[in-house]
Amino acid sequence: MLDDVQLLDLLPRCINLIHNSNEVERGGDFINSVFDRVVDSVWSKGLLLKLVSLVREFVFLDKGREREFLEKVFKGMGDLDLQDLPSLVYHLLVLASKGFCKREVVEGLVTFFWSKMELKKGASIFKQVEGTVLLHVNFAVKQDFSLGKEVMRLIKSDGQALNHFDVVVMLSLARIKRFSESALEILKKGYSHFIWGLQICSVQPS
């Protein structure tokens, strides 16, 4: 198991040196195999967090390996402590802003908070964690409007009544002038869908 996470600080530099060297035979195959072994290893919580903070330095990654990496990250997110989530979200948003599978990052984050976080809402620090995550989302969207477009596209495409995370994200994006009108429109439609659902339930025989 890879668990001495501090040693990993040197890994991107070493691998990129090999990648850029003309003296290493089949250097590309070698560094791909190294990265694949890292992804296939057992990740502790600390290792997951460390790898997400470092992966943007692996300049050689193709989209397929980026997606495999993200798939493993999102599978492991549910095992993290609540207080670790804001840091992870921040680093994932940085990755997305750098072009690291932007759509997959946004979809993974929104899907996670749709499902897994609903199970943790009773935790005493939930509101604090949620607030910090929303600050990171708001800041990231201000720096890269395409992230906001991806968030709104995903929530609009769901076609169901808005859940708690949808609402708080839309309220956050509504504070950004570029997205204010669209976010409020999504909230209005979500509210109308909710009221319609209540009316349907009220006329059904018990």
C-alpha positions as CSV (number, residue, x, y, z in Angstrom):
1,M,0.0,0.0,0.0
2,L,1.3,3.5,-0.9
3,D,1.0,5.4,2.3
4,D,4.0,7.6,2.8
5,V,2.4,10.5,1.1
6,Q,5.2,13.0,1.6
7,L,7.4,11.0,-0.7
8,L,5.0,11.5,-3.5
9,D,5.9,15.2,-3.7
10,L,8.9,14.1,-5.8
11,L,7.0,11.8,-8.1
12,P,5.7,14.3,-10.6
13,R,9.1,15.9,-11.1
14,C,10.8,12.5,-11.5
15,I,8.3,11.2,-14.0
16,N,8.2,14.4,-16.0
17,L,12.0,14.4,-16.3
18,I,11.8,10.8,-17.7
19,H,8.9,11.9,-20.0
20,N,11.0,14.8,-21.5
21,S,14.2,12.8,-21.7
22,N,15.5,11.5,-25.0
23,E,17.9,9.1,-23.2
24,V,15.3,6.8,-21.7
25,E,14.2,4.1,-24.0
26,R,10.4,3.8,-24.2
27,G,10.1,6.4,-21.5
28,G,6.4,7.0,-22.4
29,D,5.5,3.4,-21.8
30,F,7.4,3.4,-18.5
31,I,5.8,6.5,-17.0
32,N,2.3,5.3,-18.1
33,S,3.0,2.0,-16.3
34,V,4.1,3.8,-13.2
35,F,1.0,5.9,-13.1
36,D,-1.2,2.9,-13.8
37,R,0.4,1.1,-10.8
38,V,-0.3,4.2,-8.6
39,V,-4.0,4.2,-9.7
40,D,-4.3,0.4,-9.1
41,S,-2.8,0.6,-5.6
42,V,-4.9,0.7,-2.4
43,W,-5.5,4.4,-1.5
44,S,-5.7,5.5,2.1
45,K,-7.6,8.7,2.8
46,G,-4.4,10.6,3.0
47,L,-3.1,9.2,-0.2
48,L,-6.3,10.1,-2.1
49,L,-6.1,13.7,-0.9
50,K,-2.4,13.9,-1.8
51,L,-2.8,12.5,-5.3
52,V,-5.6,14.9,-6.2
53,S,-3.3,17.8,-5.1
54,L,-0.4,16.5,-7.2
55,V,-2.0,15.0,-10.4
56,R,-2.2,18.3,-12.3
57,E,1.6,18.2,-12.3
58,F,1.5,15.0,-14.4
59,V,1.6,16.8,-17.7
60,F,1.8,13.6,-19.8
61,L,-1.6,12.1,-18.9
62,D,-4.1,11.3,-21.7
63,K,-7.8,11.7,-21.2
64,G,-8.4,8.0,-20.6
65,R,-6.0,8.0,-17.7
66,E,-7.5,11.2,-16.3
67,R,-10.9,9.6,-16.3
68,E,-9.7,6.5,-14.6
69,F,-8.1,8.6,-12.0
70,L,-11.2,10.6,-11.4
71,E,-13.3,7.5,-11.2
72,K,-11.2,6.1,-8.4
73,V,-11.3,9.5,-6.6
74,F,-15.1,9.7,-6.6
75,K,-15.4,6.1,-5.5
76,G,-13.2,6.9,-2.5
77,M,-14.8,10.3,-1.6
78,G,-17.5,8.7,0.4
79,D,-15.0,7.2,2.9
80,L,-13.4,10.6,3.6
81,D,-14.0,12.5,6.8
82,L,-16.4,15.4,6.3
83,Q,-13.7,18.0,7.3
84,D,-11.5,16.7,4.4
85,L,-14.1,17.3,1.7
86,P,-13.6,21.1,1.2
87,S,-9.9,20.7,0.5
88,L,-10.6,17.9,-1.9
89,V,-13.3,19.9,-3.7
90,Y,-11.0,22.8,-4.0
91,H,-8.2,20.7,-5.7
92,L,-10.7,19.0,-8.0
93,L,-12.1,22.4,-9.1
94,V,-8.5,23.6,-9.8
95,L,-8.0,20.5,-11.9
96,A,-11.2,21.2,-13.8
97,S,-10.2,24.8,-14.4
98,K,-6.9,23.6,-15.9
99,G,-8.8,21.4,-18.4
100,F,-8.5,18.2,-16.5
101,C,-11.8,16.4,-17.6
102,K,-13.9,19.5,-16.7
103,R,-17.2,17.9,-17.4
104,E,-16.4,14.7,-15.5
105,V,-15.2,16.7,-12.5
106,V,-18.4,18.7,-12.3
107,E,-20.6,15.6,-12.8
108,G,-18.7,13.7,-10.2
109,L,-18.9,16.4,-7.6
110,V,-22.6,17.2,-8.2
111,T,-23.5,13.5,-8.2
112,F,-21.6,12.9,-4.9
113,F,-23.3,15.8,-3.2
114,W,-26.7,14.6,-4.5
115,S,-26.3,11.2,-3.0
116,K,-23.6,10.6,-0.5
117,M,-23.8,13.9,1.4
118,E,-27.5,13.3,2.0
119,L,-26.5,10.5,4.4
120,K,-24.3,12.9,6.4
121,K,-26.6,15.8,6.8
122,G,-27.1,15.0,10.5
123,A,-23.4,15.5,11.3
124,S,-22.6,18.4,13.5
125,I,-20.1,20.0,11.1
126,F,-22.2,19.5,8.0
127,K,-23.3,23.1,7.6
128,Q,-19.7,24.3,8.0
129,V,-18.4,21.9,5.4
130,E,-21.2,22.7,3.0
131,G,-20.6,26.4,3.4
132,T,-16.9,26.0,2.7
133,V,-17.6,23.8,-0.3
134,L,-20.0,26.4,-1.7
135,L,-17.4,29.2,-1.2
136,H,-14.9,27.1,-3.3
137,V,-17.5,26.5,-6.0
138,N,-18.4,30.2,-6.1
139,F,-14.8,31.3,-6.3
140,A,-13.9,28.7,-9.0
141,V,-16.9,29.7,-11.2
142,K,-15.9,33.4,-10.9
143,Q,-12.5,32.4,-12.2
144,D,-13.8,30.1,-15.0
145,F,-17.4,30.7,-16.2
146,S,-17.4,27.4,-18.1
147,L,-17.5,25.6,-14.8
148,G,-20.7,27.4,-13.9
149,K,-22.1,26.5,-17.3
150,E,-21.3,22.8,-16.6
151,V,-23.0,22.9,-13.2
152,M,-26.1,24.5,-14.5
153,R,-26.3,22.2,-17.5
154,L,-26.1,19.2,-15.2
155,I,-28.7,20.4,-12.8
156,K,-31.1,21.4,-15.6
157,S,-30.7,18.1,-17.4
158,D,-31.8,16.1,-14.3
159,G,-35.4,17.0,-14.9
160,Q,-36.5,16.2,-11.4
161,A,-37.4,18.3,-8.4
162,L,-34.3,20.1,-7.0
163,N,-32.7,18.6,-4.0
164,H,-31.0,20.4,-1.1
165,F,-27.6,20.7,-2.8
166,D,-29.1,21.8,-6.1
167,V,-30.8,24.7,-4.3
168,V,-27.8,25.9,-2.3
169,V,-25.6,25.7,-5.4
170,M,-28.1,27.7,-7.5
171,L,-28.4,30.3,-4.7
172,S,-24.6,30.6,-4.7
173,L,-24.4,31.0,-8.5
174,A,-27.3,33.5,-8.4
175,R,-24.9,35.9,-6.6
176,I,-22.7,35.9,-9.7
177,K,-24.0,38.4,-12.3
178,R,-23.2,36.2,-15.2
179,F,-25.5,33.4,-13.9
180,S,-28.0,35.3,-11.8
181,E,-30.9,35.2,-14.2
182,S,-30.4,31.6,-15.3
183,A,-29.9,30.3,-11.7
184,L,-33.1,32.0,-10.5
185,E,-35.0,30.6,-13.4
186,I,-33.8,27.1,-12.5
187,L,-34.9,27.7,-8.9
188,K,-38.4,28.9,-10.1
189,K,-38.9,25.8,-12.2
190,G,-37.7,23.6,-9.4
191,Y,-40.1,25.2,-7.0
192,S,-43.0,24.9,-9.5
193,H,-42.1,21.2,-9.9
194,F,-42.2,20.7,-6.1
195,I,-45.6,22.4,-5.8
196,W,-47.0,20.4,-8.6
197,G,-45.8,17.2,-6.9
198,L,-47.5,18.2,-3.7
199,Q,-50.8,18.9,-5.5
200,I,-50.7,15.5,-7.2
201,C,-50.1,13.8,-3.9
202,S,-53.0,15.8,-2.2
203,V,-55.6,14.6,-4.8
204,Q,-54.6,11.0,-4.7
205,P,-56.8,8.8,-2.5
206,S,-55.2,7.6,0.7
